[in-house]
Amino acid sequence: MAEILIKNGFVIDPTRNINGDVTDIAIKDNRIVEEVGSNAKVIDARGKVVMAGGVDIHSHVAGPKVNVGRLMRPEDKLFKSPHGQDKYRMESGFSIPSTFKTGYDYARMGYAFVMEAAMPPLHAPHVHEEIHDTPIIDQAALPVFANNWFVFEYLKNGEIDNAAAYISWILSATKGYGVKVVNPGGTAAWAWGLNCNTLYDPVPYFDITPAEIITGLIETNEYLGLPHSVHMHQNGLGTPGNYEITLESLKLAEGYKAKNTFGRDTVMHSTHIQFHSYGGDSWGNFESKAREVMDYVNKQKSISIDLGCVTLDETTTMTADGPFEHHIQNLNHLKWANTDIELETAGGVVPYVYDKNIKVCGIQWAIGLEMGLYAEDKMRTFITTDHPNAGPFIRYPRIIKWLMSKKAREEVLASFKYSDKVIDATNIHSINTELSLYEIAQMTRAGPAKALGLSHMYGGLAAGMDANVGIFDLDYTNMPADPEEIERAFTRANWFIKSGEIVVKDGDVISHGNKRTLWVNARVKENPQVIRDIHDKFLKDYTVGSDTYHVRDYLVPNPLVIDIDVEA
Amino acid sequence: MALVTLKPNTTPELYFECYNISPDTFAGKTLMEIADLDLHEGKIKAKLGDFFEITGSPGKTAEETNIRIIGDCSRMKYIGNKMTAGTITVEGDADMYVGGWMKGGKIHVIGNVDSFCGIAMEGGEIVVDGDAQNHVGSAYRGDWRGMRGGTIRIRGNAGNDIGTFMLGGTIIIEKDAFIHVSTHAEGGTVIIKGDVQGRVGGQMVKGDIYVLGKVQYMLPGFKKTASVEKEIDGLNATFTHYIGDLGERHPKSKGQQIYGNLYVLES
């Protein structure tokens, strides 16, 4: 690969406290370097903003539930599927895009890394096949653990070392990245038609509570010293008044200290927190509790969050939170898919229309943005839409626009049918904060990279880091008066260089790049009990054998393995 | 009267996506500009002017614009897609999606049409002198939002899935229809002057179906109520009235039972 020199751009790099300085960025092969020779290809970024490649900490872009969404929603593709061009594939779908559209769209927005947020371990081969099929972007996947029979049994008995040995086995068997928690206990209770509505509702048969699962998994995660913290989707998602259980869950992280060699300070990542910050006790008196939740997050330094902003689109909800999908289907009476995944988890898919004419949707929209605006530490607050649950990821530039412009927010507020009611139930109208590009770079690049334990590769532009650089058509010294320009600039990057290769020029994809799949190999001391338990459960309870369970190497052809040796 | 005449000079090997043949896109343009409009053959992008001989002149607005297509359009899809006003006359057959998502104006096909004619239409009028294939006035595959308004008249036979998820408007089939009429309907009227194979009104909760011929197989979810006099499309006759689908609980009915109506002509 050649050398590239990006000259005269306004560089924004929160990892080195660079805010709009005009400096050059040099790239050699796939790394950022101090300087390059005179033969380097020069890109003139005069009058443009230069940032590191984006890092998406939570997005559902690969695997069986995404595919079920694609299959059951042909109408999602209607008039939204550009024809293939030359050697580039047809792009299909809107809220659940095809793998190729996923890769292309992320690249156009200047994103380098995307975390698939929920991988059912049993279906890991499918997840990796789709990840492999998605061009350009680097990806990893988080296996789900919080409704897993092994985990229940070990944590119930306080056997952290056994839970760690099991998680280490799953991470290597599924080529996973970290520990995902989805509705701890509730998804398993759903097999009995129940849910865990408080942190102390025991799971039927296993008799373990969500609180025990959460603290046990935090402990196990730090025992293993994984790069990412526990990645948590709390109980009570999407129900009015759930901010109380959210605060209770977040408080469980108190007293734990991050133990890892990856520069991560947090012990819990609370995902799509917008869905968990609701007040009221019914949809009638539904209101925002963003202030209450963010006040806690602001002072509790060991938590990171992502927003899960509602983008007011027609989208598709999909989660391993089985009972919640059933609840949504009861609200909107649209198509519903539901599945149980043996000993591990469950899943559901339902289309959803976030309608400007519905009061609740307007309030949800406001809550996501309020949380971003109230956040004091932008290095612990990340922009997501919980793609595709609150909106498709191609709306990130629109969220950036809303966060950066009060005018843009007011325009949306005024377009609601029940503007007054939305204003009454939220604080968005009274917030005048407008975020800077530096804060946006923290929320989309430096912050998520740090929380994922990847700050040595992604999220910054220091020498030695991966050469992922986006150049956006925004004049740092003279920001456009029209907020639409901000959205336009971030939707189609002028240039995007991924691992040293130019993949986007003037908003068009010009290369299929060199994608990699990251996974974590945490080696623990051999644990005969866990080996026997795995053998027994596969014999007795699983429909597959443990020898066919592993993700074969050919499914992950470009791996980047993060090795950890866990000291006993 | 402003009239644009299109004559196809080829029959495509695959098919053309003629989403730009509509009074809305033609209005206010010169013939050169019309010839320069896009068209797709598979993934290959081309121009309307490459495959059509274009004469005449369009009006200033869609309302004043009339389009006449002379020739075989049996491989040209999306004619009159999303049109809001004006007229289109096709002197020949047409492919799928004639008048899809149409909001107003009139389309007259002097020939047969393929499937998805008037799909998810909101207003206007479509008249087909020949036969239609499947999914006349139905919702798009997978979608739950069907036809809302307007009128579709098929002078010949129609295939299956007529008026699926229909919410309003009228569909008239002057000859026979195959299976699945007004499935999931929540409104609208379907009139079938010939026979229907069966599965009429499955899961419907609102709306009317009139069958002037025979229904081969009645769904078990329909219950006979009474004989009623009705005037339908200029014909005054006695019908047997059924309500249904009794097996469908409408999720939004909040306890109150609502049903669709099926009227079958008494012989």
Interface residues (C-beta under 8 A of the other chain):
Chain A: M72 R73 P74 E75 D76 L78 H83 G84 Q85 M90 H333 L334 K335
Chain B: H40 K43 K45 Y140 R141 G142 D143 W144 P251 K252
